[in-house]
Amino acid sequence: MADSKHLSDTIAIIGAGEMGAAVGRRMRELGARVLTSLKGRSAASEERTRRAGLEVVDDDETLVGEAGYILSIVPPAVAYAVAERLHSALGSARAKPIFVECNAISPATVRRIADLLGGTGCRFVDAGIIGGPPPAGRTDGGPRIYASGPDADSLVRLREFGLDILLLDGPIGAASGLKMSYAGLTKGLTAVGAAMIGGASRNGLAVALRGELERSQPGLLASLGRNIPAMFPKAYRWVAEMEQIADFLGSEDHGSTIYEGVARLYAEISAQSERGSGWATELASFFAPRK
């Protein structure tokens, strides 16, 4: 069996998406051994894994048995399924890794996952990632990772591998709640901007709206000009995240229906963007440079 020093230097990342692959690359570049699984993943994930230089281990028992940390960084809709998949391997592992739930999910969903894994003997950390992926070839920049729960301090070790870890004084669910609050603001405001610009465009008011924003809200126009075009390729991933934010808010009285609506909006934007029509055309035209 590997010694504790070896295990603490070995991190398994479940989810070789844009964020997961970049986080893995950062840690590998700063001395960690980084494993990942490509089981059921796409050709794009395989390519990201290759570019990041991550070690592929598709057997779950081997993956869990050789890692000191398991970082789950997957779309929120499959976060619980990842924990279910690894449950048996975690339960049978002789040396127990620390399971770090890094997904954009509600505190209630995080607690469900913690309860599911409670009998495996592994420690559990609730983590919320805020910010974009770490840039390649640098040891600074990238997201901040908030951690909460009784074992949150075990994540401090990963600072040595270039991760910006901040501990929250709160239970399991606190870090995810902060992530929900932040994403609800940033991605929620992007959705509001897209909806209203789309409405203005369909009613022949796009030029007038842009002119007024340039006059009275230049900062807002600049922010929307960055965030709305960047949203199109990500909208499909944000649908489940908005549903998790609705779950975080809890009731209609507290605004949950706002984010149920935002989830439907992002689903429609994604569908129309694939066809190159509707929302994509209207919003791209609004932000196109003026002649």
Secondary structure, DSSP 8 states (H G I E B T S, - for coil): ---HHHHHTEEEEE--SHHHHHHHHHHHHTT-EEEE--TT--HHHHHHHHHHT-EE---HHHHHHH-SEEEE---GGGHHHHHHHHHHHHHH-SS--EEEE-SS--HHHHHHHHHHHGGGT-EEEEEEEES----TT-SS-S-EEEEESTTGGGGGGGGGGT-EEEE-SS-TTHHHHHHHHHHHHHHHHHHHHHHHHHHHHHTT-HHHHHHHHHHH-HHHHHHHHHHHHHHGGGHHHHHHHHHHHHHHH-SGGGTHHHHHHHHHHHHHHHHHHHHT-THHHHHHHHHS---
